[in-house]
Amino acid sequence: MNLQELIPENKFDIEAVRRLSENNTGQIASIALPLLEWIADMNWPVASELIHVLPRFHKELLPSIRCILIDQKKDLIWKYWIITRLLIQFPKESQLELLPIIERLAELTPKNEDEIELKEGALNFLENIK
């Protein structure tokens, strides 16, 4: 199967999520970022389905998640969704790999509402991981 067929084409492409859920290769590292982009807005129908499939690929997703969380130019709400909806489903060992990054996000001095949300999400994650 072509890996591009596993990436949703639009916010209603639940069929792509089904194909991803049936994928047994575990070779999704090359499409990790495009997949993660679909959970940038959890109001999208595809996001609410994808969020339950992605944890299967936690090892392949970690490098892309790390880049997203570190990049100061990335959408703060996207980071919030990753921390509060995706990472909480990952196995403990994968969560621990991102712990230093999330600790830094929890130490933010928020300047706007999005930063407040991100900080609260990071703090809640840290409370639950301990």
N, C-alpha and C positions, 0 to 999 in steps of 0.2 A: 504494500500500500504506500502511496505517495504521502509523505508526512504533511504536506500542505493541505491535504484533505481533512486533516484533524483540526485545523484552525477554523473557527467559525468565520463565515463571510459577512455576517451581519448580526445584529443583536437578537434575532429570532432563530438563528441557525442551531437549533437543538439537535439536529441530525449529526452535525459535526461533533458535538459533545458525545453523542451515542457512539460514533465511530471511535473517538478517543477512549471511551470507557471500555471498548472491546479490544483496544490495542494491547498486545502482549509483548511488544518488542522492548519497551522501556527506553527506546532510543529517541526521546523527545527533547534532548538538550538543545538541539539546533532550532527548535521552534518554541522554546520555553518563553521567551519574551513576548512574541505575538499571542501566545495563550494567556499569559498573565495580563496583557493589556485588556482582555475581555472581562476582568474583574475590577477594572478601574472605576466602574459604576455598578454597584450591586443592585441597582434598580432595573438593569437590563435583564430580560428573561433568560438569556444565555448565561449570564453571570451566576444566577441562582442555581443553575444546573451544573455548571462547570466547577463551582466551588466544592462540590462533593466528589468530583472525579480527580481533580488536581493532586490531592494528598497522596494518591497512589504513586506519584512521580516525584515525591519530595526530594530525593537525592539529585535528580536531574534539574530540578527547579532552583535549588539552593544558590548556585552561582548567579543566576539572573535576579533572584530576590535580593541577594546581597548587594548587587549593583544598584537596584532600584532604591533600596533603603538608604544607601550611602549618598546617592546622587542628590545634591541639594536643589537641582532644577526639576526633579520629578514631582509630580502632583502629590501633595500631602494627603489628600483623601484616598488616593490609590494606595499609598503606604499604610494608611489607617485600615483599609479593607484587607490588605495583605496580613497585617498583624492580627486584627480582631476576628477575621473570618477564615483565613487560610492557615496561618501558622498554628493556630490553636488545635488544628486537626493533625498536625505533623507529629511523628514520633519524637519522644523526648530528646534523643541524640541529635536530631536535625534542628530542633528548637534551640538547643544549647549552642550550636554552631553560630547562631545569629544573636546570641545573648549580648555580647559587647555592643553591637550596633543598636539594639533595642534599648539598652541601658543609656546610651548617649541620647537617643530620641526622648527618653523619659526625663532627661535632665534639661531639656530645652526650656528657655525662657520664652513663653509664647507671646507673640506680638499680634496675632489675629485669631479668629475663630477656628480656622483650619488647624493652626498650630496647637490650639487648646485641645481639639479633638484628637490629634495625633499623640500628644503627650499623654492624655488620659488613656487612650488605647494601649500605649506602650506600658504605662504604669499598671494597668489591669492585667496585661499579659505577664508582666514580671511577678505580680502577686500570685497568679495562678500557676506559674511554672515552679515556684519554690515549694 
